[in-house]
């Protein structure tokens, strides 16, 4: 049986039935028969954060505080890839100075923000995290920010949700609210 072509919701009306500024308004529906074959994702960028450098306070109680990006290589660093034997590079930016590249062989690697933040809290080394996550750790007393004013590349933050076919108006409102208000938390 051939799938029916995707339909477009009438102008001004979302597939969820909302006439407001709904994320599903004007988007293509999933073709007939495909909607039950699994998760069909949609995404909306809700903000941006930079990546900053963080460490456990105990790490610097034992070794002292570094003040220059080039000094980072004298400390154990946490990499952001899976292969710990390979060299990695962090590019750090500062408003008043030229970008600096820090090349290093990581003490350990993690491929998730949670893994890096747990390694930092455990005192394994210095890691790079989205600033919004690191600031929460600083507020909790589990980390300190290293090299304030220096930051890594910006990171987009997106809200991933099921495709909006049949989305309830309340869910559309939640997505719109999160998209509009997320900047205050980042």
LUMMAR-867986 format. One record per residue (C-alpha): residue number from 0; chain; x, y, z. Coordinates in steps of 0.5 Angstrom, whole numbers, plus 500, padded with zeros to 3 digits. Layout:
REM residues N
    i  ch   px   py   pz
  NUM   A    X    Y    Z
...
//
This chain:
REM residues 186
    i  ch   px   py   pz
    0   A  500  500  500
    1   A  503  507  498
    2   A  504  512  503
    3   A  499  518  502
    4   A  503  525  501
    5   A  504  529  507
    6   A  499  534  508
    7   A  500  542  510
    8   A  495  545  515
    9   A  491  550  513
   10   A  494  557  514
   11   A  493  560  521
   12   A  491  553  524
   13   A  496  548  527
   14   A  495  541  526
   15   A  494  541  533
   16   A  488  545  533
   17   A  491  552  535
   18   A  490  558  532
   19   A  496  561  536
   20   A  504  561  534
   21   A  504  554  535
   22   A  511  550  533
   23   A  507  545  528
   24   A  503  551  524
   25   A  505  550  517
   26   A  509  544  518
   27   A  509  538  514
   28   A  505  532  517
   29   A  508  525  517
   30   A  505  521  511
   31   A  500  516  513
   32   A  502  510  516
   33   A  509  513  518
   34   A  507  516  524
   35   A  507  509  528
   36   A  514  507  526
   37   A  517  510  531
   38   A  520  517  534
   39   A  520  522  529
   40   A  524  528  532
   41   A  523  536  531
   42   A  527  541  534
   43   A  527  548  536
   44   A  533  552  538
   45   A  532  555  545
   46   A  538  558  547
   47   A  546  559  546
   48   A  551  558  552
   49   A  559  558  552
   50   A  563  553  554
   51   A  568  555  560
   52   A  573  551  564
   53   A  572  548  571
   54   A  575  544  576
   55   A  574  541  583
   56   A  576  546  589
   57   A  581  540  592
   58   A  585  540  585
   59   A  587  547  586
   60   A  588  546  594
   61   A  593  541  593
   62   A  597  544  586
   63   A  595  551  586
   64   A  591  556  581
   65   A  593  557  574
   66   A  592  563  571
   67   A  594  562  564
   68   A  591  558  559
   69   A  598  555  557
   70   A  599  553  564
   71   A  593  548  563
   72   A  597  542  560
   73   A  601  542  567
   74   A  594  539  570
   75   A  590  533  569
   76   A  585  535  563
   77   A  578  531  562
   78   A  577  530  554
   79   A  571  530  550
   80   A  572  524  546
   81   A  572  517  547
   82   A  579  515  545
   83   A  583  517  551
   84   A  590  516  548
   85   A  589  521  542
   86   A  591  529  543
   87   A  585  534  543
   88   A  585  541  543
   89   A  581  546  546
   90   A  581  553  543
   91   A  579  559  548
   92   A  577  566  547
   93   A  578  572  551
   94   A  575  579  549
   95   A  581  582  550
   96   A  586  577  547
   97   A  587  573  541
   98   A  585  566  542
   99   A  589  561  545
  100   A  589  553  543
  101   A  591  548  548
  102   A  593  541  546
  103   A  593  536  551
  104   A  593  528  552
  105   A  587  527  557
  106   A  587  524  563
  107   A  580  521  562
  108   A  575  522  556
  109   A  567  522  557
  110   A  562  523  551
  111   A  557  527  555
  112   A  556  533  560
  113   A  554  529  565
  114   A  560  524  565
  115   A  565  530  565
  116   A  561  534  570
  117   A  562  528  575
  118   A  569  527  573
  119   A  570  534  575
  120   A  566  533  582
  121   A  571  527  583
  122   A  577  531  582
  123   A  580  527  577
  124   A  582  533  573
  125   A  580  540  569
  126   A  574  539  564
  127   A  570  544  559
  128   A  563  544  560
  129   A  557  549  558
  130   A  558  555  563
  131   A  550  554  565
  132   A  552  547  568
  133   A  559  549  571
  134   A  556  555  574
  135   A  550  551  578
  136   A  556  546  580
  137   A  560  553  583
  138   A  554  555  586
  139   A  553  548  589
  140   A  560  548  592
  141   A  563  542  587
  142   A  567  546  582
  143   A  571  552  581
  144   A  571  556  575
  145   A  578  556  572
  146   A  581  562  567
  147   A  574  567  568
  148   A  574  571  562
  149   A  576  565  557
  150   A  571  561  554
  151   A  571  555  549
  152   A  566  555  543
  153   A  559  557  543
  154   A  554  551  544
  155   A  547  551  541
  156   A  541  549  546
  157   A  535  545  543
  158   A  529  543  545
  159   A  528  536  542
  160   A  521  533  542
  161   A  516  529  538
  162   A  514  531  531
  163   A  508  536  532
  164   A  502  532  529
  165   A  497  532  533
  166   A  500  536  539
  167   A  496  538  544
  168   A  495  546  545
  169   A  498  546  552
  170   A  504  542  549
  171   A  505  548  543
  172   A  504  553  549
  173   A  510  550  553
  174   A  515  549  547
  175   A  513  557  546
  176   A  514  559  553
  177   A  521  555  553
  178   A  523  558  547
  179   A  522  565  549
  180   A  524  564  556
  181   A  530  560  556
  182   A  535  565  555
  183   A  534  568  562
  184   A  537  561  565
  185   A  542  561  560
//
